[in-house]
């Protein structure tokens, strides 16, 4: 309240110099806020992700549901004012629920775990307050059980996705992702029918560098 009273007295006194100083300070503060809102820079980020995938819209007879839990790390590789290319690393532990045979009524539970590496291309969006991206990644996985169409054990998991990162300048950026994933073993063991999922995921990034990012 003391500051408010002092400010009112200064304005009511009609001091031109004081008013000019207050105006310059206000313009400077607004300029800094506007610059922070529109700056686009990539930053190292580590986040936690949760998602869900199944065969919805794929028209596949088999049933394979996957619950995605990832530790994700992003690191800038190259960037300019309009685009950034980032390294993507993901460590995954994914519980699954599936039918051994398409005609079975009962579901079986399983577990995937593994590691993915890939690239992400990011662009600013919505007056640079947010960003959109596309990614591709692949990596070794282990599946302890699977439908009869796919041999369990060692295989590869591939991701293709697009997403939107909300408020990358804030304390806790939120990432919304939609994509497709494919698991198979490159024909090293039979059967190798492959399993495809469409998935949605949400990632929060509590660990990131504000010094180099937005």
C-alpha positions in Angstrom: 0.0 0.0 0.0 2.9 2.3 0.7 4.1 2.0 -2.9 0.6 2.7 -4.2 0.3 5.9 -2.2 3.7 7.1 -3.3 2.9 6.4 -6.9 -0.4 8.3 -6.6 1.3 11.3 -5.0 3.9 11.4 -7.8 1.2 11.4 -10.5 -1.0 14.0 -8.8 2.0 16.3 -8.3 2.2 16.7 -12.1 5.9 16.1 -12.2 6.8 15.7 -15.9 10.1 14.1 -15.1 8.6 11.5 -12.8 5.8 10.7 -15.3 8.3 10.3 -18.0 10.4 7.9 -15.8 7.3 5.8 -14.9 6.3 5.7 -18.6 9.8 4.5 -19.7 9.8 1.8 -17.0 6.4 0.6 -18.1 7.4 0.5 -21.8 10.6 -1.4 -20.8 8.7 -4.0 -18.8 6.1 -4.5 -21.6 8.9 -4.9 -24.1 10.6 -7.5 -22.0 7.4 -9.5 -21.6 6.6 -9.3 -25.3 10.1 -10.5 -26.2 9.9 -13.4 -23.8 6.5 -14.5 -25.3 7.7 -14.5 -28.9 11.3 -15.8 -28.6 11.7 -19.3 -30.1 14.5 -21.4 -28.8 15.0 -25.2 -28.3 16.3 -26.4 -24.9 17.5 -29.6 -23.2 14.4 -31.2 -21.5 13.8 -34.3 -19.5 10.2 -35.4 -18.9 7.8 -38.1 -17.8 5.2 -39.4 -20.2 2.0 -41.5 -19.9 -0.1 -42.8 -22.8 -2.4 -45.4 -24.2 -2.5 -47.3 -27.5 -4.7 -49.9 -29.2 -6.0 -50.9 -32.7 -8.7 -48.2 -32.8 -9.3 -47.1 -36.5 -6.8 -49.7 -37.8 -9.3 -52.4 -38.6 -7.1 -55.2 -37.2 -8.6 -58.4 -35.9 -6.1 -58.8 -33.0 -6.4 -57.0 -29.7 -3.3 -55.5 -28.2 -3.6 -52.6 -25.7 -0.5 -50.9 -24.4 -0.1 -48.5 -21.5 2.9 -46.2 -22.2 5.2 -45.0 -19.4 8.3 -43.3 -20.7 11.3 -41.2 -19.4 11.9 -38.8 -22.3 15.0 -36.6 -22.9 15.2 -34.0 -25.7 18.5 -32.2 -26.6 18.9 -29.6 -29.4 21.1 -30.6 -32.4 20.4 -27.5 -34.6 18.1 -24.5 -34.6 17.3 -21.1 -36.0 14.4 -18.7 -35.5 12.0 -20.8 -37.5 12.8 -24.5 -36.7 14.8 -26.8 -34.4 16.0 -30.3 -34.8 16.4 -32.2 -31.5 17.7 -35.6 -30.4 15.0 -37.8 -28.8 15.8 -40.5 -26.2 13.1 -42.6 -24.5 13.4 -45.3 -21.8 10.1 -47.3 -21.7 8.3 -49.7 -19.4 4.9 -50.5 -20.9 2.3 -52.9 -19.4 0.2 -54.6 -22.1 -3.2 -56.4 -22.3 -4.0 -58.6 -25.2 -5.7 -61.7 -26.6 -3.4 -64.6 -27.4 -5.8 -65.6 -30.3 -8.2 -63.2 -32.1 -11.1 -65.4 -31.1 -10.3 -65.6 -27.4 -12.6 -63.9 -24.9 -10.1 -63.7 -22.2 -7.2 -61.1 -22.1 -3.6 -61.9 -21.0 -1.3 -59.3 -19.4 2.3 -58.7 -20.4 5.2 -56.2 -20.2 7.4 -54.4 -22.7 10.5 -52.6 -21.8 13.3 -51.0 -23.9 15.0 -47.9 -25.3 14.3 -45.7 -28.3 16.4 -43.0 -30.1 15.4 -40.7 -32.8 14.9 -37.2 -34.1 12.3 -34.5 -33.6 11.7 -31.5 -35.8 10.0 -28.5 -33.9 8.5 -25.3 -35.2 6.9 -22.4 -33.3 3.1 -22.0 -33.4 0.4 -19.7 -32.2 2.5 -16.5 -32.1 5.5 -18.5 -30.8 3.8 -19.1 -27.5 3.7 -22.9 -28.2 5.4 -25.3 -30.6 4.4 -28.1 -32.9 6.6 -31.0 -33.9 7.0 -34.4 -35.7 9.2 -37.2 -34.6 10.5 -40.6 -35.6 12.4 -43.1 -33.4 13.3 -46.7 -33.1 15.0 -49.0 -30.7 15.5 -52.4 -29.1 12.7 -53.8 -26.9 11.9 -57.0 -25.0 8.3 -58.3 -24.7 7.7 -61.1 -22.2 4.5 -62.3 -23.8 2.6 -61.5 -27.0 -0.3 -62.7 -29.3 0.4 -65.9 -31.3 1.0 -63.7 -34.4 4.2 -62.3 -32.9 7.1 -64.1 -31.2 7.9 -62.8 -27.8 11.4 -61.9 -26.6 13.7 -59.4 -28.4 12.2 -57.1 -31.0 12.3 -53.5 -32.3 9.8 -50.7 -31.5 9.3 -47.9 -34.0 7.5 -44.6 -33.3 6.0 -42.0 -35.7 4.2 -39.1 -34.1 3.2 -35.5 -34.2 2.6 -33.2 -31.2 2.0 -29.9 -29.6 4.0 -28.5 -26.7 2.0 -26.0 -24.6 3.7 -23.1 -22.9 7.3 -24.1 -23.4 8.4 -20.9 -21.5 6.5 -21.8 -18.3 7.7 -23.7 -15.3 6.1 -27.0 -16.3 5.7 -27.4 -20.1 3.1 -29.9 -21.2 3.4 -32.0 -24.4 0.4 -33.6 -26.2 1.3 -36.3 -28.7 -0.6 -38.5 -31.2 1.1 -41.2 -33.3 1.5 -44.8 -34.4 3.9 -47.5 -33.2 5.0 -50.8 -34.6 6.8 -53.7 -33.0 8.4 -56.7 -34.7 11.7 -58.6 -34.8 12.8 -58.0 -38.5 12.1 -61.7 -39.2 14.7 -63.0 -36.9 12.2 -65.4 -35.3 8.9 -66.8 -36.5 6.0 -65.9 -36.3 6.7 -62.2 -37.0 3.3 -60.8 -37.9 4.0 -57.4 -36.2 1.8 -55.4 -33.9 0.6 -51.9 -34.7 -1.0 -49.3 -32.3 -2.3 -45.8 -32.6 -1.6 -44.0 -29.4 -2.1 -40.8 -27.4 0.3 -39.6 -24.8 0.9 -36.6 -22.4 4.4 -35.6 -21.3 5.4 -33.0 -18.6 8.9 -31.6 -18.4 9.8 -30.8 -14.8 13.6 -30.8 -15.7 14.8 -28.4 -18.3 17.3 -25.5 -18.8 15.7 -22.1 -18.6 19.1 -20.5 -19.5 19.2 -21.9 -23.0 15.5 -22.4 -23.6 12.4 -20.2 -23.9 
